[in-house]
């Protein structure tokens, strides 16, 4: 692609210049990818791309939503390898969230150029778009074809012999899966159940059968596998909804001991699609007691032994506790602007990056002589920060907000981030539970093969939380919600 493909002669309007800067900001997370592809022209291509996107965005402003939906459906209808920068930029045009570009980049780093990005894009569709628009996006297109970072599995399936004996084995496995009700559970994890017919479900069952057929097993091992599967003994479901930390060995019978069981669990843990994460797929396929919410509109991702559960899976990065329903309240922008105006004379505030002011920045402000010498102004500073905490996590009690302010003022960053992370999760649970029954949150860390379940703030605080950077004073509604995992 040449530079002139991106350029047009008409100069940018003032509104378009603002759009361009926003797009450039988002693209910086993929700058190294531009360098890999365009070399010394990388910066020019990046700015030219942003210019083109800004002009198209403004020109289409009368009907932006329909354009976005069309573009997203096109992206989700075909492979989206991590090496395809143009498709990433098209996704950014539809959903201009810099974090999405960073997540695309993380997938490429951890899983390679051929890793599929559609599961990441589907997540941002669900989080960033209004529910009325989400319904127009075909999240079920090419459903189960993404095996995140598992080119070896794809190669193994493709190398299956095309002969009557192999077909007989696959058909036999298909029948066993059907007898165990796997098709029904697969259908239940769809976001829009009515969009899928029986033939589509059968097609996905066949793909699972091919994964199983490609695993090296002797007939006795395959018979024992299906016997345990049929009796619903592969997964210790009780541990999935009991607060605590569990490794895959304690959850999946035979994991880490029997090679074919280990390989099956690892393979299925990387299958994504249906607009859901790989972890949800894994449990719904392997246990009769795990189903999806389906089209019922309930709260959470899975129903595990009758309990609604939210799943937060980590592949490359930890999850954020933010979505369409969990976000800052309507007052946060006004509070943010007032803080920036009232304390703009402080060095940290005056020189803050575009991402905003993080925890360390706020603590440094509190050591600024301009505040230390004016106790009343320090009180106002902390009061406004408390107001921002309240806007970001509106379900917290006054005592909990005061605790956060006290920890911030104590200059103990580690303890502050732990409590903030716990309250971030608590706020998420509170809002979700207000909309329906939700038992708890399951953390699934695929790299470490660990699962953690929490129901209460006490459960959360009992764990060693890994909390990412928190931007408390920011103009991006996602940044007050850090990536949170459990060590």
N, C-alpha and C positions, 0 to 999 in steps of 0.2 A: 504494500500500500504506500503510495507516494504522498509527500506533504501536501501537494496541491489538491489532493482528494479531500482534504479536510477544510481547505480555505475557501472563503468567499470574499468578494471585494467589498461588500457593504460594511462600514464600520459599526461597532457595537453601540447600542443605546445604553443609557445609564442603567436601566433595569437589567439588560443583558450582561453588562459588566459585573453586576452583583452575582448573577447566576454563574458566570464564568468562574469567579473566584471560589464559589462554593464547590463547583465541580473539580477545580484544580486541587483544592484542599482534600477532597475525597480520593483523588488519584494518587496522591503522594504515597499512600500505603502500598501502591503497586509500582512505584518508580523503578525499582530494580528490574521488574519485568519489562518495562519499557526500554531500559538500557540493554537488557539481554536481546531484545528484538530489533531495536532501532539504532543502537550504538550512540554515536555523537549527536544524532538527531533526536534522541529520546525526549529531551526537554521541549523542543519545538513541536514534536508530535503531540506530546501531552497537552500543551497549551492550545494547539490547533484543534485537538479533539474537544477540549473544554469549550472553545469558541463555537464550534459547530453545534455542540449540545445545547449551549446557552441560546443560540439563535432559534434552534428547533423548538426548545422548551417554551420560549416566549411566543413564537409563532403559533404554537398549538395550545396556548393557554386557555382558549375558549373551550376546548374539549380535551383537557389533559388526561382525565381518568380513562377514557376509552382507548386513547393511544397507549397508555401504560399497560392496560389489560391485554391489548393485542400483542405488545412487545413481550410481556411476560409469558403469555401462552406460547409464543413462538420459541422463546428460549427454553421453556420446559418441555417442548415437544421433540427435542432432538438432543444429542449428546452435548455436554458442556464441559469439555476438559479444562483442567486448571491452567493449561498453557494458552488458552484462547483469550487474549487480552480484549479483543473487540467485543466478545460476548459479555465479558465482565463490565465493560464500559456501557454496553446496552442495558445491562441490569442496573447499573448505577444511575443511568438516565431515568429509568422507571422508579427506582427507589434510591434517592440520593443520600444514602447513609454511609459515611466513611467507615464505620465499623464493619460493614459488609465486605468492603474491599480488603480490609485487614484480615477478615476471616477467610476470604478467597485465598489470600496470600499464605495464610497459615496451613490451609489444606495442601497447597502446592508444595510447601516446604516439607511437610510431614509425610505426604502420600504420593508425591511425584506429579509430573506434568499431565499424566493421563487420568488422574483422579477426577471423579465427577463432582461438579459444584452445585448440581441441582438441589441436593438436600439442604445446602446452605441457603440458596435462593428461596426455597420453599419456606424455610424458617422465617426469613425476613419478610416474605409476603404475608405470613400470618401475623407477624409482630407489627409491621409498619403500615399496612393498609387498613382502611375501614372495613368492617365485616361485610358490608354490602358489596365492596369491590372484591374481597377475597372469594366470595361465592362465584364471581365471574371468571376467576382464574382457574384453569384446569389443573389442579394439583395432582390429579390422578394420571396425567399423561405419561406414558412409558414408565409405568409404576415401579417395578421391582428391579429395573436394570442397573441401578447403581450399587456397586460393591465397593464401598469407600476404601481406596488404597489397597485393594486386593486383586491386582492384576493376575496374581498367581492362581487364584480361584477361577477367574475367567478363562485363563489359559488351560487349566485342568479340565474345565467343562468342555471347552472347544476341542480338546484332544480325545474326548470319549469316542470310541470306535463307532462308526456308522454301520452296525450290523444287527441282525435279528436278535442275537443274544443280549446285547446292550439295550436294545429297545424293549425286550422282554423284562429286563431288570427295572428299567425306568417305569414301565407301565405297572409293574407289580408295586413299586414304591408309591406311585400315584394313587393306586387303589387303597393301599394301607393308610396313606395320609387322608384320603377322603373318608375312609371308615372311622378315623379318629376325630373327624370334625374340624380338621385344620382349615378347610375352605371357609367354613362359617366364621371361624375366629379371624381369618384373614380379612374377610369382608367387614367384620365388626370394627377393625382399626381404620377403616376409611373415614375421611372427614365428611364426605358426602356419599352415603351409602347408595342412594338412589341412582348414582351415575354409573354403577358397575353392574354388569349382567353376569349370568352364570358362566358364560364362555370365557369372560375375562378372568374370573377367579380360577377357572380350570387351567388357563394358561399360566397363571402365577404358580399354581400347585405343581405344574410340570417343571417349572424352573427350580423349585425347591427340590423336586425329585432328582433333577440332574445334579444339583449340588451334592446331594446324599450319594448318588450313584458314583460320583467322581472321587469320593473318599475311599481310600484303600481299606477294605474290610473283608474278612473271610465270611462265608455264609452264616456261621454260628454267631459271630459278632453282630451281623446285621439283624439276625433273628432276636438276639438278646436286646439290641437297641430298640427295636420296635415293640418288644414285649414290655420293656420299662416305659416306653412312650405311651403305649396303649393303656397301661395301668396308672398313668400320670405320676410316675416316680422319678422322672428326669430332673424336676425342679422342686426344691424345698420352698414351696410357696409361703409357708408361715414366716420364714425369715425375711421375706420381701416386705412385709408390713409390720415387722417388729423392730422398734427403735434399736439401732446399733450398727456396727460395721461387720461386713461379711465378705470373704473372698469367694471367687468363683468355685473353688474346691468344695466349700461348704454349701453352695447353692445348687450346683449342678452335679448330679450323681455321676461319679467316674471321671470328672474333670481333673486333669493333671495326672491321672493314673492310667486311664485307658486312652490310647492315642487317637482312636477314631471318635470318641466322645469329645475330647479336647478340640479336635479339628472341626467337628460339627458345630460346637458352640462358638468357636472363634469365627468360623465362616458366617454363620447366621448373625453374629453380633455386628457384622459389617454390611449387612444387607439393609438398604434404605429405600424408601419410596412411599407411595400412597400418601405423600404429604406428611409422613411421620418420621421419627428418628429411628435409627437402627436398633437401639435398646428396646423400644416398644415392640418392634417386630420380633426380636429374639424371644421375649417372654410369651408373647401371644401365640407364637407357633409351637413352642415346646411344652406349654402347659394348658390343660383343659380349663383350669381355674382362672386363666387370664384372658380377658377379652378387651376390645377397644370400646370407647364411648359410643362409636358409631354415629348414627344420625340422631341420637336422642337429645343432643345438645347439652349433655351433662358436663360437670366440671371435672377437669383433669385430663389425663391421657389414656390411662388404662383402668379397668375394673379388675382388681386382684382379690380373688376370694370374696367378692361382694363389696369391696372397699374401693372408692374412687381415689386414684393415686396420680400425682403429677410426676413426670419423669424428666430429670435433667441429666442428659448424657454428655460426657466429655470424650471427644475424639482428639482434637488438636488443642482446643481451648475450653475453659470452664464456661458454664452458662451464666447468663444474666437473668435476674428476676424482674423482668419488665416485659410488657406486651401491650396490646391495645387497651386492656382494662387497667393494668397496673402501670401508672405513669404519673408525672407531677400533676398537681391540681391546677386550676385555672389561674391561681394567683402567683405561680412561681416566676413567670416572666417579669411581672411588675416588681416583685421582690428582688429579683436578680438585678434589674436595671437600677433600682434604688440603692442597692449595696454598692454597685460599681460607681455610682455618682457620689455617694456619701464618703466612700473610702478610696476614691481615685487618687488621692495624694500619696497613698502608701506605695512604696516601690514595687512590692509583689503584685498589687492590684494594677498599677499603671503599666507594668511590663508583663502582664499575664499572657500566656500563649492563647491561641484561638480556641483550644480545647477547654480552657477555663482554669480555675484555681483549685488545686487538689488539697488533700489533707495537710501535707507538708507545708504547702504555701500558706494555708490559714494559720498554722502554728508559727510560721515565721512572721506573719503579720502581728501576732500577739507579742512578739519580742521587739517590734519596731518602737523606737523611742517616741514616735508621734502618738502611739497609743499608751505606752507605759506612763508617760508624763500626764496623761489625761484619763484618769480612772473612769469618769462618767462616759467618755467616748468608748473606752474598752467595753463597758457594760452595754452600750448601744451596739457595738460590733457583735458581741455574743448574742444579743437579743435578735439581731437580724439573721444571724447564722441559724439560730434556733427556729426562726420563722421559715428559713429555707429547708431545714430538716423536716419541718412539719408539712411543707408543700410537697416534698419528695416522698415522704412516708406518712400520709395523712391519718393512718389508723393507729399510730403510736400514741401512748398515753403521755400526759404532760410530764410525769415522772421519768419516763423513758427518754423523752427529749432532753430533759434537764441532765440526765446521766450522760448523754452524748456530749452536751455542751461542757460539762465538768471535765470529761476525759480529754476533750479537745484543748481545754485551757490548761490541763496538767502537762501537756507536751509529751504524753505517752502514746506515740503513734501506733505501736503494735497493739496495745490493748484497745485503743479507740477503733481501729479497723476491725478487730474481732467482734466487738459489740455492734458496730455499725453493720457489719455483714450479717450478724445474727438478726438484727432488727429489720434489715432489708428483706430477709427471707420471711420473717414474721409478718411484715406488712403485706407481702405477696400472699401468704396463707390467709390472712384476715380478709383481704379483698376477694380472693377466690371463694372462701367459705361463705362470704356474704351473698354470693351468687348461686350457691348450691353446696351439696355435701362434698367435702374433700377431706380424706383421712390424713394424708401427709404427702411428703415429697421424697422420692427415691433419687439419690445421686448414683449415677452409673459411670464409673471411671474406667473406660475401656483400656487405656494404656497400662494401668496397674491391676486390672481385673478385680476391682473392688466395688462393692455396693454398700451404700449407707442409707438408712431410712430415718426420717425425723418427723415428729408430729407436733412438738411443742418447742418453745424457745429454750426450755431447759435441755431438750434433746440436742438442739443446735449448739448451744454453748458447751455441751459436754464433748463436742468434737473439735478437732484441730482444723479450724477454717483457713483456707487460703483465699485471701481477699485481694483482688486486683486494685488498680488505681481508682480512686474515687474523686470525681470532679464535682465539688459542692456548689461552686459558683460558675455556671456554664449556661450557654444559650442552646445547648443540645439536650433535648429531653431524655436521652438515653444515658448520658454520662454520669448522673448521680447513682446509677445502678451498676456497680462493679461486677466483673466476672468473679464468681464465687465457686470454689470447690472444697473438697475435704481431703486433707492429707492422710 
